[in-house]
C-alpha cells in the first residue's frame, strides 16, 4: 500500500516532533540521534543525515554544547578525571577540537580538589580507574603524605 503525500508529511512532522523532544530532554550527540533514528525505523545514512542537519539547523542538536555538558556532568556528578572523559567523548564520535574545548569547562582547582578527595577516600586504583592522570596522582599522594606527617612515600608498584 503506497503512502500518500499527506500521510508522509504527517509522519514526517510526527517524527521531527519525536526527535525534537528527544533532543530537548537532554543534550544529545549525532551518534545518539542516529541510534534513535534507527530505533524509529529510519534506514539509510543519507536520510539520517538529513534529519540530523535539520535538528542542528533548528538548534536542537549541537555537538559542542553536548561535549561541554557531558564534561561538566561526568566531572561533577561521577567525579571522573580528564582521561575517562576524553575516552567517553571519543566513543561518542566527538572531534578532538571539541573535546579539548569541553575540557576547559573543568576548573583546575576543582579538578585537583576532586582528584585528591578520590585518592584519599578511595585509593590509588580507584582514582586511576576514574581517569585521573598518574603523574598528578603521584604529586597529590606526596602532598597528602606530607600533610599527614609521613616522610617516606611509597609509590604503587605498578608505576
ROVODREN-289545 format. One line per 10 residues: number of its first residue (from 1); their letters; for each residue z, x, y of N, C-alpha, C. Coordinates in steps of 0.05 Angstrom, whole numbers, plus 5000, padded with zeros to 4 digits. Layout:
# residues N
NUM> A> Z X Y Z X Y Z X Y; ...
# end
This chain:
# residues 159
1> XXXXXXXXXX> 5000 5017 4977 5000 5000 5000 5000 5018 5025; 4980 5014 5042 4977 5031 5065 4996 5021 5088; 5008 5041 5101 5026 5034 5122 5010 5029 5148; 5016 5008 5163 5002 5003 5188 5012 5021 5210; 4997 5023 5231 5004 5040 5254 5031 5032 5265; 5036 5005 5267 5061 4995 5278 5084 5003 5260; 5081 5001 5233 5102 5009 5215 5108 5039 5217; 5086 5055 5219 5090 5084 5222 5105 5091 5248; 5098 5077 5270 5111 5082 5295 5141 5074 5294; 5146 5052 5281 5174 5043 5278 5190 5062 5261
11> XXXXXXXXXX> 5178 5072 5239 5192 5091 5221 5195 5118 5235; 5176 5125 5252 5177 5150 5267 5200 5148 5287; 5202 5126 5301 5224 5123 5320 5251 5123 5307; 5253 5110 5284 5278 5110 5269 5285 5138 5259; 5266 5153 5250 5271 5180 5241 5280 5197 5264; 5267 5195 5287 5276 5210 5310 5304 5203 5318; 5310 5178 5317 5338 5169 5324 5358 5181 5305; 5352 5182 5279 5370 5194 5259 5373 5224 5265; 5351 5237 5271 5353 5266 5277 5368 5272 5302; 5364 5255 5322 5378 5258 5348 5408 5255 5344
21> XXXXXXXXXX> 5416 5235 5329 5444 5231 5323 5456 5254 5307; 5440 5264 5288 5449 5287 5272 5454 5311 5289; 5436 5316 5308 5439 5340 5326 5460 5335 5347; 5464 5311 5356 5484 5305 5377 5512 5306 5366; 5516 5301 5341 5542 5301 5328 5555 5328 5330; 5540 5349 5324 5549 5377 5327 5525 5395 5330; 5529 5419 5340 5506 5437 5344 5494 5443 5317; 5467 5444 5317 5452 5450 5292 5432 5472 5298; 5423 5485 5277 5402 5505 5280 5377 5493 5266; 5355 5507 5269 5329 5498 5258 5332 5495 5228
31> XXXXXXXXXX> 5345 5514 5215 5348 5512 5186 5362 5487 5177; 5384 5480 5191 5398 5455 5185 5380 5431 5187; 5364 5430 5208 5346 5407 5213 5324 5406 5192; 5314 5430 5184 5294 5430 5163 5305 5418 5137; 5330 5425 5130 5343 5414 5106 5347 5384 5109; 5355 5375 5132 5358 5347 5137 5332 5332 5134; 5311 5343 5146 5284 5331 5144 5275 5329 5115; 5280 5350 5100 5273 5349 5072 5288 5327 5057; 5314 5324 5064 5330 5303 5052 5321 5275 5060; 5309 5273 5083 5299 5247 5092 5270 5242 5083
41> XXXXXXXXXX> 5259 5260 5067 5233 5255 5056 5210 5266 5071; 5215 5282 5092 5193 5294 5107 5184 5318 5092; 5159 5318 5085 5147 5340 5069 5127 5356 5086; 5126 5381 5082 5107 5398 5097 5119 5412 5120; 5114 5437 5122 5126 5453 5144 5114 5446 5171; 5089 5438 5172 5076 5431 5197 5089 5406 5209; 5095 5386 5193 5107 5361 5203 5136 5367 5211; 5150 5384 5195 5178 5391 5202 5178 5406 5229; 5158 5424 5233 5157 5439 5258 5153 5421 5282; 5136 5400 5278 5132 5381 5300 5158 5367 5307
51> XXXXXXXXXX> 5174 5358 5287 5199 5345 5293 5218 5364 5306; 5219 5389 5297 5237 5409 5309 5229 5414 5338; 5204 5417 5343 5194 5421 5371 5202 5398 5389; 5200 5374 5379 5207 5350 5395 5237 5350 5401; 5253 5356 5381 5282 5357 5385 5290 5379 5405; 5276 5402 5404 5281 5423 5424 5272 5414 5452; 5249 5402 5454 5239 5393 5479 5258 5372 5492; 5270 5355 5476 5288 5335 5486 5317 5345 5489; 5322 5370 5483 5349 5381 5487 5369 5376 5465; 5360 5365 5443 5378 5360 5421 5383 5385 5403
61> XXXXXXXXXX> 5365 5403 5404 5366 5427 5387 5362 5452 5404; 5380 5471 5402 5378 5496 5417 5392 5517 5400; 5377 5536 5390 5388 5557 5372 5408 5575 5386; 5403 5581 5411 5421 5598 5427 5448 5584 5430; 5447 5558 5437 5471 5543 5440 5486 5540 5414; 5471 5537 5392 5483 5536 5365 5497 5562 5359; 5484 5585 5364 5495 5611 5357 5521 5615 5373; 5522 5608 5398 5546 5612 5414 5569 5594 5403; 5562 5569 5397 5583 5551 5387 5593 5560 5359; 5575 5569 5342 5582 5579 5316 5601 5603 5319
71> XXXXXXXXXX> 5594 5621 5336 5610 5645 5340 5638 5638 5350; 5639 5621 5371 5665 5613 5381 5682 5599 5360; 5670 5580 5346 5684 5565 5326 5695 5581 5303; 5678 5598 5292 5686 5614 5269 5708 5634 5277; 5706 5644 5302 5727 5663 5311 5753 5648 5316; 5752 5627 5332 5777 5613 5340 5790 5597 5317; 5774 5584 5301 5785 5567 5281 5790 5581 5254; 5772 5598 5246 5774 5611 5220 5784 5640 5222; 5786 5651 5246 5794 5678 5251 5776 5698 5236; 5750 5694 5239 5731 5712 5228 5726 5735 5247
81> XXXXXXXXXX> 5719 5758 5235 5711 5782 5251 5682 5781 5256; 5673 5801 5272 5645 5802 5280 5626 5805 5257; 5633 5821 5237 5615 5826 5215 5609 5800 5199; 5629 5784 5194 5625 5759 5179 5610 5739 5196; 5615 5738 5222 5600 5720 5239 5570 5728 5240; 5565 5754 5242 5537 5763 5242 5523 5755 5216; 5536 5759 5194 5524 5752 5169 5519 5722 5167; 5537 5706 5176 5534 5677 5176 5510 5668 5193; 5508 5680 5217 5485 5673 5234 5459 5682 5223; 5458 5706 5211 5434 5715 5198 5425 5697 5175
91> XXXXXXXXXX> 5445 5687 5160 5439 5668 5138 5427 5642 5149; 5433 5635 5173 5423 5611 5186 5395 5616 5198; 5386 5641 5198 5360 5648 5209 5359 5652 5239; 5382 5659 5250 5384 5664 5279 5374 5692 5285; 5359 5695 5307 5348 5721 5314 5370 5741 5322; 5364 5766 5319 5383 5787 5326 5391 5786 5356; 5372 5780 5373 5379 5778 5402 5399 5755 5407; 5395 5733 5394 5413 5710 5397 5440 5716 5385; 5440 5731 5363 5466 5739 5350 5481 5757 5369; 5468 5776 5381 5481 5795 5400 5492 5780 5424
101> XXXXXXXXXX> 5476 5761 5434 5485 5745 5457 5509 5728 5450; 5509 5716 5426 5530 5699 5417 5557 5714 5414; 5555 5739 5405 5579 5755 5402 5593 5761 5428; 5579 5758 5450 5591 5761 5476 5611 5739 5482; 5610 5718 5467 5629 5695 5470 5658 5703 5462; 5660 5725 5448 5687 5733 5438 5698 5753 5458; 5721 5746 5469 5735 5764 5488 5747 5788 5472; 5744 5812 5483 5754 5836 5469 5784 5835 5463; 5799 5826 5483 5828 5825 5479 5836 5804 5458; 5822 5782 5458 5828 5761 5438 5820 5771 5410
111> XXXXXXXXXX> 5798 5786 5409 5789 5796 5383 5809 5816 5372; 5819 5834 5389 5839 5853 5380 5864 5839 5371; 5873 5819 5387 5897 5805 5381 5894 5790 5354; 5872 5777 5349 5867 5763 5324 5866 5782 5301; 5852 5804 5304 5849 5824 5283 5876 5836 5275; 5892 5842 5295 5919 5853 5290 5936 5833 5275; 5934 5808 5284 5950 5787 5271 5943 5783 5242; 5917 5783 5236 5908 5780 5209 5917 5804 5192; 5913 5828 5204 5921 5853 5190 5951 5852 5184; 5967 5845 5203 5996 5846 5199 6005 5824 5180
121> XXXXXXXXXX> 5994 5800 5182 6004 5777 5166 5992 5777 5138; 5966 5784 5136 5953 5781 5110 5945 5807 5096; 5944 5828 5111 5938 5854 5099 5910 5863 5103; 5906 5888 5094 5881 5902 5098 5857 5888 5085; 5859 5881 5060 5836 5869 5045 5828 5842 5058; 5847 5826 5066 5841 5800 5078 5827 5805 5105; 5837 5824 5120 5824 5829 5146 5795 5839 5142; 5791 5856 5122 5764 5865 5116 5746 5842 5107; 5757 5825 5090 5741 5802 5080 5735 5782 5101; 5751 5781 5122 5746 5763 5144 5726 5775 5164
131> XXXXXXXXXX> 5717 5799 5159 5695 5811 5175 5704 5829 5198; 5729 5837 5198 5737 5856 5218 5729 5885 5210; 5720 5901 5229 5709 5927 5224 5731 5946 5214; 5725 5962 5194 5744 5980 5182 5755 6001 5202; 5738 6011 5219 5747 6031 5239 5767 6018 5257; 5763 5994 5266 5782 5980 5283 5808 5975 5268; 5806 5967 5243 5829 5961 5227 5846 5986 5223; 5834 6009 5219 5849 6034 5216 5864 6040 5242; 5850 6037 5265 5863 6042 5291 5887 6023 5295; 5882 5997 5289 5904 5978 5292 5927 5983 5273
141> XXXXXXXXXX> 5921 5991 5249 5942 5997 5229 5959 6020 5239; 5946 6040 5250 5961 6063 5260 5979 6054 5283; 5968 6038 5301 5984 6027 5324 6008 6010 5314; 6003 5993 5294 6024 5977 5284 6046 5993 5270; 6037 6014 5256 6057 6032 5243 6073 6047 5264; 6061 6055 5285 6075 6069 5306 6095 6051 5320; 6087 6026 5324 6105 6006 5335 6129 6001 5317; 6124 6002 5291 6145 5997 5272 6163 6022 5268; 6154 6045 5279 6170 6069 5278 6164 6086 5254; 6142 6082 5240 6135 6098 5217 6119 6122 5227
151> XXXXXXXXX> 6124 6146 5216 6110 6170 5224 6084 6173 5208; 6086 6169 5182 6063 6173 5165 6049 6146 5159; 6024 6145 5166 6009 6121 5160 5989 6127 5138; 5993 6114 5115 5975 6119 5093 5952 6098 5095; 5927 6109 5094 5904 6091 5095 5899 6081 5066; 5884 6060 5065 5877 6049 5039 5859 6069 5025; 5862 6071 4999 5846 6090 4983 5816 6083 4983; 5810 6058 4989 5781 6050 4989 5766 6064 5011; 5780 6075 5031 5765 6088 5053 5773 6116 5053
# end
